[in-house]
Amino acid sequence: MFQVLPPCNFESDVSLASRAYYGIGGTARFLAHPQTPAELADLLLWNTYHHLPIAIMGKGSNILFSDAPFPGTIISLDRMQRMYWLSNDRLFSEAGTENTLIAEELLTSGKGGGEWLYRLPGQIGSTVRMNARCFGGEVSSVTTGVLTVSVTGIIRWQTPDEVFKGYKKTSLMDNPEIVVAVVLNFPQQRSPEEIKDLMLGYEAERIKKHHFDYPSCGSTFKNNYASGRSSGTIFDELGFKGMQQGGAKVSDYHANFIYNTGGATSSDVLKLAAQMRAAAMRQECIQLDLEVQCIGYFDTELLESCGVAYTADSQNQSKGWAGLLWNPQKKVENCTGLQTFISPQTLLQGPILGYNCLQGAFPRECFVAVEQLMPLQQALSEPKAPFLRWTTHTTNPEIFSNIPPSSMPAGTFTDGLWQYGVTELFIADPDSTNYLEFEMTPQGHWVALRFKAPRQRAEGYEVLSAKPWTGYIHMVESKECFGMEFSYKLLQPFISEKDDSHSIALQCSVSTGRGEYGLFPWWVVSQEPADFHQPDRYIKIRLL
């Protein structure tokens, strides 16, 4: 029935109750564990082709899964846990890293400002997605950049202003994008003793409030600050402490916590939450929004009573889907069913990271981008017009300081360019071993190569020459960046039309010419020396 599964760890017929903090949930058809952005993008393309609903669970610490079977794929990022310092202050962390591990890394490094993350359930990707906060700390205040992958495979860098929209609200909550990594900023030095005292103090406060007595998702409702008091205080005043519905019970110590005391169903939790929300509105005229994220197939009456957005089942209007990253029932929204083309359309954008993802392994401040300049339909009628644009941006002259000698005039086709500081773009056909390689310096030196397999040059391209590329490549030069534009006619042989996906595989890299190598997107590297010629690792992106 299915094509070969994507290259990531797959489980079938998985009990979600056994994986989520709440201990509630039905059986998922698939549970997938991608390790890299490329594996995740491949997985998303596979799911959309097979019209499977998709949801992301993180650690499951803030999720209420439906008890109904989930007929699609739940994505867990628990295999994406790499974390390392880009500089003295900036910490790169993949989305699957648990908050507590970040706090412990800060303790080891003598960095203050993240103690509140200690014993905060969940992973940093979910923490960013919901702009989590506690004990006076908020993740938006320490985040300098967020990397996301969309359902179509687009990977891009987003700034804090783009992501964070206020109290426990972000742009990511309403967009089909997955946080795959974040860059956090901790400039404050603090003694390990002081950091540890704060961490243990926050842990003691959680234990004092009995946060861990039973499975729960922490605060059930967000605070409404217009009310002048917390949601927990409101529910305490309304007498909800200890109230029970089936196996779900409001904590005796914190009235905004709903426990699973044993055998609770998702309906038990939502019925209890609906009573709490209705009482707050009826008796106090205070509207409260659910903080717990509902995922799966629920009774629409329950979802409405809790203020949860949903898509009604086209076959049964009394049921609806909530919390999906992508819903096949909503596919026919535009020509692709996934995204509207906006020129230029970013396909890939982000910072170059060290090849091995080790502490300070690559100079900072080098960004790359690949953009689609026109939709595929237009490119078919204008095949020689620029179709993709590749650019490199940097404010760090150290990266490209190893420049070709004056005997190699700037702006010329240059053999042996890889000996110097260069930025590189690889473009591959996802369904074969054919790929292209382009290299360029800020001075406009460039070289292009075509391969039929890793490091095996294609017939007719054994001898490097500018001639095969003339008319298909245009240089991009400005004060902000440098790069190339490529025509559709040049790239068409590398665009997959398999399953009508119109996808292409991309990889950016940089070499300083001094033995320093960088990648975007990053890989899980298990070999030395650095080798960029691995087209099976490139990220697959759907063209629009």
TAMOLIN-V506892 format. One record per helix or strand of 2 or more residues. SS is the DSSP state (h for helix, s for strand). FROM is the first residue (numbers start at 1). TO is the last residue. If there is no record, write none. Layout:
SS:FROM:TO / SS:FROM:TO
//
This chain:
s:9:15 / h:16:18 / s:27:33 / h:37:49 / s:54:56 / s:63:65 / s:70:75 / s:83:85 / s:90:94 / h:99:109 / h:115:117 / h:124:129 / s:133:134 / s:137:138 / h:139:142 / s:143:150 / s:155:158 / h:160:163 / h:171:174 / s:177:185 / h:192:208 / h:225:227 / h:231:237 / s:244:245 / s:248:250 / s:257:260 / h:266:284 / s:293:299 / h:300:305 / s:311:312 / s:319:322 / h:328:330 / s:345:351 / s:353:354 / s:366:372 / h:376:381 / s:386:394 / h:417:419 / s:422:428 / s:435:440 / s:446:453 / s:456:457 / h:467:469 / s:473:477 / s:482:487 / h:488:494 / h:498:500 / s:503:511 / s:517:520 / h:535:537 / s:539:542
//
